[in-house]
């Protein structure tokens, strides 16, 4: 029998929330900087994020190769527990690899108190869709599953409407992150979920960092078995939301109000803001270079705010692309309303000083 989400977490997911994809803080020697890793989590929680996604692409998949997967999940869980309040928080663990690896990672996450497994299809080009579905069924027996349509440019693959239709019927699938960076593929997922008898049990989240605001403002009005069905993308689980998180929390509140009581002028302002956010994402994610500098770009924004010491990644070849820092500087100058620099500056010293400082080696 599939495990169930705590009711408060389920309500949170369906209401919609901001879920940053948690980065990895490293020292110059490419060892885990525990002090800054904890500070990042404190930042997201104090900014009002309703969830944390840890062990995902933005955290760097290489954490598994250097023995840091369990460590970074534990640090985030500890910080979340230390800031326990009446506000619910969804802890989401990135789970990758073939079935047996995915099961092991889901079991580690479950033991650490995580609520959901974000199940990535990356690196499984040799798996059929039937094999991916069976993998999802197995993982859902350990943790509720957060499905993931990952864009091919960063290791994903095209998945059929039939796949998502069967995926939506799996007991234990609680949410799906749509991140194909493709309107047709995104619509495939929405149509598949709406066609399922479980449509009201599955929360849809955008992972389309290039189209965040439009995804969240669009009512998906479809016809299923001759009857109208409306489905909303209620929140986001995003690498872009790993930066300027406080601003994005405020933006999501504005968007939620628009769903309830649309206002033409406010709608136009939000769509214009969405354009600016896409321009910012172009720079941060390094779209011009096929997303080669995506993780380093996130790090550069956080470095500029003082949350990270540098842009180092576990893979020394993963760096900012030529001109990428200039592009990030451009969007910060042109769109200061997107940033949360003042919020971070006021609280940074406290986030860095809480708890025991120190660096943990890559071996944990």
C-alpha positions in Angstrom: 0.0 0.0 0.0 1.4 3.4 -1.0 2.3 5.7 2.0 0.2 8.8 2.4 1.3 12.4 2.7 0.6 14.1 6.0 -2.7 16.0 5.6 -1.0 19.4 6.1 1.6 18.7 3.5 -1.1 17.5 1.0 -3.1 20.7 1.6 0.0 22.8 1.1 0.9 21.1 -2.2 -2.6 21.5 -3.6 -2.9 25.1 -2.5 0.4 25.9 -4.3 3.7 27.0 -3.0 7.3 28.0 -3.8 9.7 25.1 -3.8 13.4 26.0 -4.5 15.7 23.4 -5.9 18.4 23.5 -3.2 22.0 24.3 -4.4 25.2 22.8 -2.9 27.6 25.1 -1.0 31.2 24.3 -1.6 34.5 25.6 -0.4 37.3 26.6 -2.9 38.7 23.0 -2.3 35.3 21.7 -3.5 34.4 20.3 -0.1 30.9 20.8 1.4 30.7 24.1 3.2 28.3 23.1 6.0 27.9 26.6 7.4 26.8 28.0 4.0 24.7 24.9 3.2 22.7 25.5 6.4 22.5 29.2 5.6 21.0 28.6 2.3 18.3 26.4 3.9 17.6 29.1 6.4 17.3 31.7 3.6 14.7 29.6 1.8 12.7 29.0 5.0 12.7 32.6 6.1 11.8 33.7 2.6 8.6 31.8 3.0 9.3 28.8 0.7 6.7 26.1 1.4 9.1 23.2 0.4 12.7 22.3 -0.3 13.8 20.0 -3.1 17.2 18.5 -2.1 19.4 16.0 -4.1 18.1 17.4 -7.4 19.9 18.7 -10.5 20.6 22.0 -8.8 22.1 20.2 -5.8 24.4 18.5 -8.4 23.9 14.8 -9.2 27.6 14.2 -8.4 26.8 14.3 -4.7 26.1 10.6 -5.0 29.6 9.9 -6.4 31.3 11.6 -3.5 29.2 10.3 -0.7 27.2 13.5 0.1 23.7 12.5 -0.9 22.6 11.5 2.7 24.6 14.3 4.2 22.9 17.2 2.3 19.5 15.7 2.8 20.1 15.4 6.5 21.3 19.0 6.8 18.2 20.4 5.2 16.0 18.2 7.3 17.7 19.4 10.5 17.3 23.0 9.6 13.7 22.5 8.7 13.1 20.8 12.1 14.9 23.6 13.9 12.5 26.1 12.4 9.4 24.1 13.1 6.3 26.2 13.3 2.6 26.1 12.6 3.5 26.5 8.9 3.7 23.1 7.0 6.8 22.4 4.9 7.2 19.8 2.1 10.5 18.0 2.1 11.2 16.6 -1.3 14.2 14.3 -2.1 15.6 14.0 -5.6 15.7 10.3 -6.5 17.6 9.1 -9.6 19.0 6.0 -11.3 17.6 2.6 -12.1 15.0 1.0 -9.9 17.2 -0.4 -7.2 19.2 2.8 -6.8 16.0 4.9 -6.8 14.6 2.6 -4.1 17.7 3.0 -1.9 17.6 6.7 -2.2 13.9 6.9 -1.5 14.5 4.7 1.6 17.2 7.1 2.8 14.9 10.1 2.3 12.0 8.4 4.1 14.2 7.6 7.1 15.3 11.3 7.3 11.7 12.5 7.3 11.2 13.5 3.7 7.6 13.5 2.4 8.1 13.0 -1.4 10.5 11.6 -3.9 11.1 13.7 -7.0 11.6 10.9 -9.5 14.0 12.0 -12.3 14.1 10.1 -15.6 17.6 11.4 -16.3 20.2 9.0 -17.4 17.7 6.2 -18.2 17.6 6.4 -22.0 17.8 2.6 -22.2 14.6 2.2 -20.2 11.3 1.8 -22.0 8.3 3.8 -20.8 6.9 0.6 -19.3 10.1 0.2 -17.2 9.9 3.8 -16.1 6.3 3.2 -15.0 7.2 0.1 -13.0 10.1 2.0 -11.4 7.6 4.7 -10.3 5.2 2.1 -8.9 8.0 0.6 -6.8 9.3 3.9 -5.5 5.7 5.0 -4.6 5.6 2.0 -2.2 8.3 3.8 -0.2 7.5 7.5 -0.6 4.7 9.4 -2.4 6.0 10.4 -5.8 6.5 13.8 -7.3 6.7 13.1 -11.0 9.2 14.9 -13.2 9.1 15.7 -16.9 12.8 16.8 -17.5 13.8 18.7 -20.6 16.1 16.7 -23.0 18.8 19.5 -23.0 19.8 18.5 -19.4 19.4 14.8 -19.6 15.7 14.2 -19.9 13.7 12.6 -22.8 10.5 12.9 -24.6 7.7 11.0 -22.9 4.4 10.2 -24.6 0.9 11.2 -23.6 0.2 7.5 -22.9 3.1 7.4 -20.5 1.7 10.3 -18.4 -1.8 8.9 -18.6 -0.6 5.7 -17.0 1.6 7.6 -14.6 -1.3 9.6 -13.3 -3.2 6.4 -12.4 -0.4 5.2 -10.1 -1.5 5.3 -6.5 1.0 7.3 -4.6 1.7 9.9 -7.3 1.0 13.1 -5.4 2.3 15.8 -7.8 4.1 16.3 -11.1 6.7 18.8 -12.0 6.5 19.8 -15.7 9.8 20.9 -17.0 10.1 19.9 -20.6 10.5 23.6 -21.7 8.0 22.7 -24.4 4.4 23.9 -24.5 3.2 20.8 -26.4 4.8 18.4 -23.9 3.5 20.4 -20.9 0.0 20.2 -22.3 0.4 16.4 -22.7 0.9 16.1 -19.0 -2.0 18.4 -18.1 -4.3 16.5 -20.5 -3.2 13.1 -19.1 -3.8 14.1 -15.5 -7.2 15.6 -16.3 -8.2 12.3 -18.1 -7.3 10.3 -14.9 -9.8 9.6 -12.2 -7.0 10.7 -9.8 -6.9 14.2 -11.3 -7.9 15.9 -8.0 -5.3 13.9 -6.1 -2.4 15.2 -8.2 -1.0 18.7 -7.8 0.7 20.2 -10.9 3.8 22.3 -10.5 5.8 24.2 -13.1 9.4 23.4 -13.7 9.5 25.4 -16.9 11.9 28.1 -15.7 11.5 29.8 -19.1 7.7 30.2 -18.7 7.0 30.4 -14.9 4.4 33.1 -14.6 2.4 32.1 -17.7 2.2 28.5 -16.5 0.8 29.7 -13.1 -1.7 32.2 -14.6 -3.2 29.8 -17.2 -6.5 28.0 -16.5 -6.2 24.7 -18.4 -9.8 24.2 -19.6 -10.2 20.8 -21.2 -13.0 18.4 -22.2 -12.9 15.0 -20.6 -15.5 12.4 -21.5 -17.7 15.2 -22.8 -17.4 17.3 -19.6 -15.4 20.4 -18.9 -12.4 20.1 -16.6 -10.3 22.9 -15.3 -6.8 22.3 -13.9 -4.3 24.9 -12.6 -0.6 24.7 -12.2 -0.6 25.7 -8.6 3.1 26.3 -7.7 6.7 25.8 -8.9 9.6 23.5 -8.1 12.3 25.4 -9.8 16.0 26.1 -10.0 15.2 29.7 -10.8 13.4 29.9 -7.5 16.7 29.0 -5.8 17.5 32.7 -6.2 15.5 35.8 -5.3 13.2 33.5 -3.4 11.5 36.1 -1.3 10.4 38.0 -4.4 9.0 34.8 -5.9 7.0 34.0 -2.8 5.4 37.4 -3.0 4.7 37.0 -6.7 3.0 33.6 -6.2 0.7 35.3 -3.7 -0.2 37.9 -6.3 -0.8 35.1 -8.9 -3.1 33.2 -6.5 -5.2 36.3 -6.0 -5.6 36.6 -9.7 -6.9 33.1 -10.0 -9.6 34.0 -7.5 -10.5 37.5 -8.8 -8.9 38.4 -12.1 -8.0 42.0 -12.7 -6.9 43.2 -16.1 -4.3 45.7 -15.1 -2.7 43.4 -12.5 -2.8 40.5 -15.0 -0.9 42.6 -17.5 1.7 43.6 -14.9 2.2 40.0 -13.9 2.7 38.9 -17.5 5.2 41.7 -18.0 7.0 40.6 -14.9 7.0 37.0 -16.3 8.7 38.3 -19.4 11.4 39.9 -17.3 11.8 36.8 -15.3 12.3 34.7 -18.5 15.0 37.2 -19.5 16.6 36.8 -16.1 16.4 33.0 -16.4 18.1 33.2 -19.9 21.1 34.7 -18.1 21.1 32.6 -15.0 20.5 29.3 -16.7 22.9 30.1 -19.6 20.3 29.2 -22.3 22.6 30.8 -25.0 25.1 28.0 -24.4 22.7 25.1 -24.1 22.4 25.5 -20.3 26.1 24.7 -19.8 26.4 27.2 -17.0 23.1 26.6 -15.3 24.3 25.5 -11.9 27.2 28.0 -11.8 24.7 30.7 -12.8 22.5 30.0 -9.8 25.7 30.1 -7.7 26.8 33.4 -9.1 23.6 35.1 -8.0 23.9 33.6 -4.5 27.6 34.6 -4.4 26.7 38.1 -5.3 24.4 38.2 -2.3 27.0 36.7 0.0 25.2 33.4 0.6 27.9 31.4 -1.3 31.6 32.1 -1.3 32.1 31.1 -4.9 30.5 29.4 -7.9 32.5 26.1 -7.6 30.8 22.9 -8.6 31.9 19.3 -7.8 32.6 18.9 -11.5 35.5 21.4 -12.1 34.5 21.7 -15.8 31.1 23.1 -14.8 31.7 26.8 -14.7 30.2 30.1 -15.8 30.2 30.5 -19.6 32.1 33.4 -21.2 30.0 36.5 -20.8 27.4 34.8 -18.5 28.4 36.9 -15.4 27.9 40.1 -17.5 24.5 38.9 -18.5 23.5 38.2 -14.9 24.8 41.6 -13.9 22.7 43.1 -16.7 19.4 41.6 -15.5 20.1 42.6 -11.9 20.6 46.2 -13.1 17.6 46.2 -15.4 15.2 44.3 -13.2 15.9 45.2 -9.5 12.3 44.4 -8.7 13.1 40.7 -9.3 15.8 40.6 -6.7 15.6 40.2 -2.9 19.0 41.7 -2.1 17.7 43.9 0.7 16.0 41.0 2.4 19.2 38.9 2.2 21.5 41.7 3.4 19.4 42.3 6.5 19.5 38.6 7.6 22.7 37.2 6.1 24.9 37.5 9.2 22.3 35.7 11.3 22.0 32.8 8.8 25.7 32.4 8.7 26.3 32.6 12.4 23.6 30.1 13.6 24.9 26.7 14.6 28.4 25.3 14.4 30.4 26.6 11.5 32.8 24.4 9.6 33.4 22.5 6.3 32.6 18.9 5.8 34.8 16.8 3.4 33.3 15.3 0.3 33.3 12.0 2.0 30.9 13.5 4.6 
